[in-house]
Amino acid sequence: MTCQLLFAGLLFAFSPGHVYRSSDWGSIWELAYESPDKNLFFTLTAADTVIYFCKNIGC
């Protein structure tokens, strides 16, 4: 969870894209990111996704 929050915080702080939380997904911690050019979209809802990003940013 710490890594997920760190990564989400970095997106909020430094990304020109759009990061948002949707309560429709059922969890306050489930986040999604969409790049400005719409070519990149991912969610941090799945454990596999969080683990992937954690490995790549060195959590």
Secondary structure, DSSP 8 states (H G I E B T S, - for coil): -HHHHHHHHHHHHH-SSEEEE-GGGS-TT-EEEE-TTS--EEES-SHHHHHHHHHHHT-
